[in-house]
Amino acid sequence: MANQKHSTHSPEDLKTDSIPDAPREIINDQETDASHTLPPKEEIINEERKASQKKPSTVVYQISNSNGIRIGPDVNLTIVQNSPSTKTQSAPKENRTIRGLQESKQQVTREHIRLVAPHVGEHWREVGRTLNLTDGRLEQIEQDHYKEGMREVVYQVLLEWIRVNASEARLGELTNALWKSAEYSAVKKLAEWAKESSLF
């Protein structure tokens, strides 16, 4: 019988100092968690869009010589009107000169409107309407001449009235339009001119 070598290992020989790997399921879970820490590219873009939409934006508007303007839902506007005389005017006492102007049939000239225009203030539109100029025409004149100042706008309004009415544009009609529109400074100026001219 041939001699056979039998190797017998004791439990001491089977010991090892290596550490076993973690079970495969745990590694897979960790990999899955790591893949979810960064959102997909589309989600990042969507989040950036939402953030930019939430940021409030500030827009400054500077508008002059206008009314009835609305820009967006929540915008506060401060309207600055560059008129030569926006103070509250007190009505002068009606005297013989003013009554004479109100009844005058004298034709209005450019000299009259040059005299009056610098003294017409915030009620210039009302003056134009009383002289039967349309709101559309008043707005057009304002747009055409606002850069030259309100004095020029008023002058052009009164000049337009003369053009439309020709020889029917009377001093009495102009005086009454100024009086009804509470443009008393302009009426006083006309009265001063009438006295100096010994008109009445």
Phi, psi and omega in degrees: 000126183289146179284126177251135179269123177256127177262122179247133181250135177272161178304331180295324182290337185273355181288146178222155179260007179281152181255131182291150176293154177293153180302150185300325182297319181295317179299317179298320179297318180295320179296320180295317179298317181297324181290338181268353181290329177256122180288158178299159184303321181298320180295321179298315180297316179298319179296320179295320179297315180299318181296319181291331179287331182282338182292126178287140177250146180250125178236131180251125177248135174238111185235134179232155177057044181217160173212165179068034182262137175225128179234108179068181186280324187233061181242129176264131181245138170249116183260123179255121180253119181273076178254148185294333184213096181255004179287152176292126183260141177267142181289129176286161176289135177290123177239187183298321182294313181295317177298321177298320178295318181296332181259359187294138176258007181295141180288137179283137179244174176298329178299319179297314184286332173295325179290320187276319189309316181294346185254003176269129185250231190292344181263024184298326178296319179297322176300311179300318180295319179297331177273015175068029171269141183285157177300321179300318180292320178298317179296320180296317178297318179298314180298321182289333189233005185297332180293337180273356178103161184293330178301317179291322178301312180298317179301315181292326177297311181292325177294322177297320178299318178297317181299315183292320187263346179050237185286352179274355178282104187255151180298323179297319180295318178296314180299316179295322178296318178294319181294313180297330181270008179062030175264068188289331179298320179293322178295317179300319180296318177298320180295319178299315179297319180296322179293313180299326181274000184050045184287323181235000000 
